[in-house]
Every structure is written in structure tokens, then in C-alpha cells.
């Protein structure tokens, strides 16, 4: 009986592993650089949406402002015909050049070319129609994304230890947001993801401890300056924002007790702080999950606050320049 149970357990774990591989998600920034074809803002938005849909179908996320990898899209006009008359019509054939690159190094991870066509009463509408003809389920597009995804996962498999070392270095410089961004961007389906989670928890704990020490220091300064209800309110604001998992949480509680002894039991911040501490008294497994989710949230916030990646545009422009020189020769 034990053997049967063990066999079923192993099969279940195996199935979870397969499912994790299939559902492995990671961010892929969509970049629409300066085009050889002049696209309207609406056309750029439409192109971004089409690519995001295709990326999502392949188990990746395409809405991130900044990530370790990007997909660069460029629309090139290959032919254009115009008919005159009462209702002129512009027909265009375009080539959609797609390439995936590492945003930090500029290294290429593959490219593809898809021919599109469309017609409209003017150039703008014709280009819009051309973009509309792109189907997210396009076989060539999906094959390209599937192959690219495998390459990116392989990259993380080989570079995870280096990324963890880089995150630790950033953490030692107190650049916690970027460190957590690097760690949280690693796909969960890679080999040895346990090491990534361990680094995430360690980085987050260091972040909490320093943040706690800073808040306790500010709370004590506020209380020492004004040992009345106003000072208690300011100090309480800092204390209530301290995560109970921090090393100095007990020190924060001692200060809260000191303030409450002087102000009285009605001091609402001390009561809230104690209740918050009770609420956080959960199992270690639950706490780890919460901390990892917090790391991911901080990483996402860091990504959303970054400026558009100039490096991508520079590599794209350099590639065009090299291609033009080659054509001229």
C-alpha cells in the first residue's frame, strides 16, 4: 500500500513539473522603435497589442515596461499601389521584422520576418489594415516565440548563479529594488529554482531589517522630540509600517509600550501594531509565500518605474546601420 501511495505521489509531482514547464511565465518587454515606416500612435498601439496577444499565447507576459528580455518590432514597406478615382485606394505590402534581445547586453535570441498586407483610403489606414491582418495565432510567429522561449529558459538555466551573485552585490549596496527585480524575473521552471527563492528570501529579510531599523530610529526621534500625543502619532505612523518579520520588531514593540505607558491605553497605534503582529503569526510556509510575493511586487514596481530602454534602440539603430553599409557594398 505504501508503495502505491509513493508511486501516486511521484506521478503527481511529475505532472506538476510538466505543468510548470508548460505554464512557465516570464516578462518580455515589447519595443516599437523608430520605424522606417511612419506609424501613427494608434498604429503603434495596435501593433503592440497584436504582439502582446501572441506572446501571451506562448506563456509569456508582454505588458511589462522593462524586463531582461525584449521583443523588438519593426514594420518595413515592401510595396505600395495607389488607384485613382472618386474613391482612391492605397494597397501596401509590409514586412514585420521581429527580434528578441537581452535588454542588458543587446545579445540577439532570434528573429523572424512575416509578410503582411492591407488596403485603405490613405497610407495611415492602409498600414492599420496591414497590422490588423497579423493574427496572434500565426504559425510562423508562434513557432518563433516557442523557439525563443526555450532559448531564454536555457539562458536562465546557465546564468542563474551569476544573476544571484549580481543580486547579492546589489543588495550589499542597498539597491534592494533592482536586486529583487533581477531575482523575480527568473522563470520558476528553471533548474534549481530553490536557490532563487532562497536568495529572494535572504534579500527581502535584509531589506526588512534595514527598513525596520530606519523606521524605529525615526519613530524614536519623533517621540524624543515631542513626548505628547502629537509625537506619539508621528512615531506610531513609523512603527505601524514595520513588518513583524523584521529583526527589530521586538525593539519597535518596546518603544510602542513605552509610548503607550505615557499616553495611555487609548493610543490607537500601539493597539494596531499588536493586532498586526498577531495577524502575522502564521505558519512559516505561509510567511515564505507572502515574502516571495512581496519580492515579486517590488520587482514589478521597479520595472514599471524604469525609463524606456535606450540600449535597445541603440542596438537596433546600430544593426540597421550595419545592414545599410552591407547593402551599399
C-alpha positions as CSV (number, residue, x, y, z in Angstrom):
1,X,0.0,0.0,0.0
2,X,2.8,2.4,0.9
3,X,4.5,1.7,-2.5
4,X,1.2,2.6,-4.3
5,X,0.9,5.8,-2.3
6,X,4.5,6.7,-3.1
7,X,4.1,5.9,-6.8
8,X,1.0,8.2,-7.0
9,X,2.8,10.9,-5.1
10,X,5.8,10.7,-7.6
11,X,3.4,10.8,-10.5
12,X,1.6,13.8,-9.1
13,X,4.9,15.6,-8.6
14,X,6.0,14.7,-12.1
15,X,2.7,16.0,-13.5
16,X,3.2,19.3,-11.6
17,X,6.7,19.6,-13.0
18,X,5.4,19.1,-16.6
19,X,2.6,21.6,-16.0
20,X,5.1,24.1,-14.5
21,X,7.2,23.8,-17.7
22,X,4.2,24.4,-19.9
23,X,2.9,27.3,-17.8
24,X,6.4,28.8,-17.2
25,X,5.9,32.6,-17.5
26,X,8.4,35.4,-17.6
27,X,8.2,39.0,-18.8
28,X,9.1,40.1,-22.3
29,X,9.1,43.8,-23.0
30,X,7.6,44.9,-26.3
31,X,9.5,47.6,-28.0
32,X,8.3,49.6,-31.1
33,X,11.4,51.6,-32.0
34,X,11.6,54.5,-34.6
35,X,10.2,52.9,-37.7
36,X,11.3,53.0,-41.3
37,X,7.6,53.3,-41.9
38,X,6.0,56.3,-40.1
39,X,3.3,54.8,-37.9
40,X,0.6,56.8,-36.1
41,X,0.3,56.4,-32.3
42,X,-2.9,54.3,-32.9
43,X,-1.0,52.0,-35.3
44,X,1.8,51.5,-32.8
45,X,-0.7,50.7,-30.1
46,X,-2.4,48.2,-32.4
47,X,0.9,46.6,-33.2
48,X,1.9,46.4,-29.5
49,X,-1.5,44.8,-28.7
50,X,-1.1,42.2,-31.5
51,X,2.3,41.2,-30.3
52,X,1.2,41.1,-26.7
53,X,-1.6,38.7,-27.6
54,X,0.9,36.4,-29.4
55,X,3.4,36.5,-26.6
56,X,0.6,35.7,-24.0
57,X,-0.5,32.7,-26.1
58,X,3.0,31.3,-25.7
59,X,3.0,31.5,-21.9
60,X,4.9,34.8,-21.5
61,X,3.8,38.2,-20.4
62,X,4.1,41.2,-22.7
63,X,2.8,44.1,-20.6
64,X,6.0,44.9,-18.6
65,X,7.6,48.3,-19.2
66,X,11.1,46.9,-18.6
67,X,12.5,43.3,-18.3
68,X,15.6,41.3,-19.0
69,X,14.4,40.4,-22.5
70,X,12.5,42.3,-25.1
71,X,10.9,41.7,-28.5
72,X,11.6,44.5,-31.0
73,X,9.1,45.0,-33.8
74,X,9.8,47.0,-37.0
75,X,7.4,47.4,-39.9
76,X,9.0,47.7,-43.4
77,X,7.1,48.7,-46.5
78,X,7.9,46.4,-49.4
79,X,5.4,47.6,-52.0
80,X,2.6,50.2,-52.4
81,X,0.0,50.7,-55.1
82,X,-2.5,53.6,-55.4
83,X,-5.6,53.6,-57.5
84,X,-7.1,57.0,-58.5
85,X,-10.7,57.9,-58.9
86,X,-13.6,59.1,-56.8
87,X,-12.6,56.6,-54.1
88,X,-8.8,56.2,-54.2
89,X,-7.4,53.1,-52.6
90,X,-3.9,52.5,-51.2
91,X,-2.7,48.9,-51.0
92,X,0.5,48.2,-49.1
93,X,2.6,45.0,-48.5
94,X,4.8,45.2,-45.4
95,X,7.3,43.0,-43.7
96,X,7.1,42.7,-39.9
97,X,10.6,42.2,-38.6
98,X,10.6,40.7,-35.1
99,X,13.7,40.1,-33.0
100,X,14.3,39.1,-29.4
101,X,17.2,40.5,-27.4
102,X,18.7,40.7,-24.0
103,X,18.0,44.2,-22.8
104,X,21.0,44.3,-20.6
105,X,23.6,43.1,-23.1
106,X,22.0,43.6,-26.5
107,X,22.6,39.9,-27.4
108,X,20.2,38.5,-30.0
109,X,18.0,35.5,-29.3
110,X,16.4,35.0,-32.7
111,X,14.5,36.9,-35.3
112,X,11.7,36.3,-37.8
113,X,10.1,38.0,-40.8
114,X,6.3,38.0,-41.5
115,X,4.7,39.4,-44.6
116,X,1.5,41.4,-44.1
117,X,-0.8,43.4,-46.4
118,X,-3.7,45.8,-46.2
119,X,-5.6,48.5,-48.0
120,X,-7.2,51.8,-47.1
121,X,-8.2,55.2,-48.4
122,X,-4.8,56.6,-47.4
123,X,-1.4,55.5,-46.2
124,X,-2.4,55.6,-42.5
125,X,-5.4,53.4,-43.0
126,X,-3.5,51.0,-45.2
127,X,-0.8,50.5,-42.6
128,X,-3.5,50.0,-39.9
129,X,-5.2,47.3,-42.1
130,X,-1.8,45.7,-42.7
131,X,-1.2,45.4,-38.9
132,X,-4.8,44.2,-38.4
133,X,-4.0,41.2,-40.7
134,X,-1.5,39.9,-38.2
135,X,-3.1,37.0,-36.3
136,X,-1.6,36.2,-32.9
137,X,-2.0,32.5,-33.8
138,X,0.1,33.0,-36.9
139,X,2.1,29.7,-37.2
140,X,5.4,31.3,-38.1
141,X,5.0,33.8,-35.2
142,X,4.2,31.1,-32.7
143,X,7.0,28.8,-33.8
144,X,9.4,31.7,-33.4
145,X,8.2,32.6,-29.9
146,X,8.2,28.9,-28.9
147,X,11.9,28.5,-30.0
148,X,12.8,31.9,-28.4
149,X,11.2,30.9,-25.1
150,X,13.4,27.7,-25.0
151,X,16.5,29.8,-25.6
152,X,15.6,32.2,-22.8
153,X,14.9,29.5,-20.3
154,X,18.2,27.9,-21.3
155,X,19.9,31.2,-20.7
156,X,18.5,31.4,-17.2
157,X,19.5,27.8,-16.5
158,X,23.1,28.7,-17.3
159,X,23.2,32.2,-15.8
160,X,21.1,31.8,-12.6
161,X,24.1,31.6,-10.3
162,X,25.6,34.7,-11.9
163,X,22.3,36.6,-11.6
164,X,22.1,35.6,-7.9
165,X,25.6,36.8,-7.3
166,X,24.8,40.1,-9.0
167,X,21.6,40.4,-6.9
168,X,23.6,39.9,-3.7
169,X,26.1,42.5,-4.8
170,X,23.3,45.0,-5.4
171,X,21.8,44.1,-2.0
172,X,25.1,44.8,-0.3
173,X,24.9,48.2,-1.9
174,X,21.4,48.6,-0.6
175,X,20.0,48.6,-4.1
176,X,17.3,46.2,-3.0
177,X,14.7,47.1,-5.6
178,X,16.9,46.2,-8.5
179,X,18.2,43.1,-6.7
180,X,14.6,41.9,-6.2
181,X,13.8,42.7,-9.9
182,X,16.6,40.5,-11.1
183,X,15.6,37.6,-8.9
184,X,11.9,37.9,-9.5
185,X,12.4,38.0,-13.3
186,X,13.9,34.4,-13.3
187,X,11.2,31.9,-14.5
188,X,10.0,29.4,-11.9
189,X,10.5,26.5,-14.3
190,X,14.3,26.7,-14.4
191,X,16.6,24.1,-12.9
192,X,17.5,24.7,-9.2
193,X,14.8,27.4,-8.7
194,X,15.1,26.7,-4.9
195,X,18.3,28.7,-5.0
196,X,16.5,31.6,-6.5
197,X,13.8,31.5,-3.8
198,X,16.4,31.3,-1.1
199,X,18.1,34.4,-2.5
200,X,14.8,36.2,-2.7
201,X,14.0,35.4,0.9
202,X,17.5,36.4,2.1
203,X,17.4,39.7,0.1
204,X,13.9,40.5,1.4
205,X,14.9,39.8,5.0
206,X,17.9,42.1,4.7
207,X,15.7,44.8,3.2
208,X,13.1,44.4,6.0
209,X,15.8,44.6,8.7
210,X,17.3,47.8,7.4
211,X,13.9,49.3,6.8
212,X,12.9,48.4,10.3
213,X,16.0,49.9,11.9
214,X,15.4,53.1,9.9
215,X,11.7,53.4,11.0
216,X,12.5,52.7,14.6
217,X,15.2,55.3,14.6
218,X,12.8,57.9,13.1
219,X,10.0,56.9,15.5
220,X,12.3,57.3,18.5
221,X,13.5,60.7,17.2
222,X,9.9,61.9,16.8
223,X,9.0,60.6,20.3
224,X,12.0,62.2,21.9
225,X,11.3,65.5,20.3
226,X,7.6,65.5,21.3
227,X,6.6,63.3,24.1
228,X,2.9,64.0,23.8
229,X,0.0,62.9,21.6
230,X,1.4,64.6,18.5
231,X,4.8,62.9,19.0
232,X,3.0,59.6,19.6
233,X,1.0,60.0,16.4
234,X,4.1,60.6,14.3
235,X,6.1,57.8,16.0
236,X,3.1,55.5,15.6
237,X,3.0,56.1,11.9
238,X,6.5,54.8,11.6
239,X,6.0,51.8,13.9
240,X,2.8,50.7,12.3
241,X,4.6,50.4,9.0
242,X,7.2,48.0,10.3
243,X,6.9,44.4,9.1
244,X,6.6,41.9,12.0
245,X,9.2,39.7,10.3
246,X,11.9,42.3,10.8
247,X,14.7,41.6,13.3
248,X,14.0,44.8,15.2
249,X,10.2,44.2,15.5
250,X,10.7,43.5,19.3
251,X,12.5,46.8,19.7
252,X,9.7,48.5,17.9
253,X,7.2,46.9,20.3
254,X,9.2,48.0,23.3
255,X,9.1,51.6,22.0
256,X,5.4,51.2,21.4
257,X,4.9,50.0,25.0
258,X,7.0,53.0,26.3
259,X,4.8,55.4,24.4
260,X,1.6,53.7,25.5
261,X,2.6,53.9,29.1
262,X,2.9,57.7,28.8
263,X,-0.1,58.3,26.5
264,X,-2.4,55.7,27.8
265,X,-4.2,52.6,26.5
266,X,-6.3,54.6,24.1
267,X,-3.2,55.2,22.0
268,X,-4.6,53.6,18.8
269,X,-1.2,53.0,17.1
270,X,0.1,50.6,19.8
271,X,-3.2,48.6,19.6
272,X,-3.0,48.4,15.8
273,X,0.6,47.3,16.0
274,X,-0.1,44.5,18.4
275,X,-3.1,43.3,16.3
276,X,-1.0,43.4,13.2
277,X,1.7,41.3,14.9
278,X,-0.9,38.7,15.9
279,X,-2.3,38.6,12.4
280,X,1.2,37.9,11.0
281,X,1.7,34.9,13.4
282,X,1.2,32.4,10.6
283,X,3.0,29.2,9.5
284,X,6.5,29.6,8.1
285,X,5.3,28.2,4.7
286,X,2.6,30.9,4.5
287,X,5.1,33.6,5.5
288,X,7.6,32.4,2.9
289,X,4.9,32.6,0.2
290,X,4.0,36.1,1.3
291,X,7.6,37.3,1.3
292,X,8.2,35.9,-2.2
293,X,5.1,37.6,-3.5
294,X,6.3,40.8,-1.8
295,X,9.7,40.4,-3.7
296,X,7.9,40.0,-7.0
297,X,5.7,43.0,-6.3
298,X,8.7,45.2,-5.5
299,X,10.5,43.8,-8.6
300,X,7.5,44.7,-10.8
301,X,7.3,48.2,-9.3
302,X,11.0,48.7,-10.1
303,X,10.4,47.6,-13.7
304,X,7.4,49.9,-14.2
305,X,9.4,52.9,-12.9
306,X,12.2,52.4,-15.4
307,X,12.6,54.7,-18.4
308,X,12.2,53.1,-21.8
309,X,15.3,51.1,-22.6
310,X,17.7,53.2,-24.6
311,X,20.1,50.3,-25.0
312,X,17.5,48.5,-27.2
313,X,17.1,51.5,-29.5
314,X,20.9,51.9,-29.8
315,X,21.4,48.2,-30.7
316,X,18.6,48.4,-33.2
317,X,19.9,51.5,-34.8
318,X,23.4,50.0,-35.0
319,X,22.0,46.9,-36.6
320,X,20.2,49.0,-39.3
321,X,23.4,51.0,-39.9
322,X,25.5,47.8,-40.4
323,X,22.8,46.3,-42.7
324,X,22.7,49.5,-44.8
325,X,26.5,49.5,-45.1
326,X,26.5,45.9,-46.2
327,X,23.8,46.6,-48.8
328,X,25.8,49.6,-50.2
329,X,28.9,47.4,-50.5
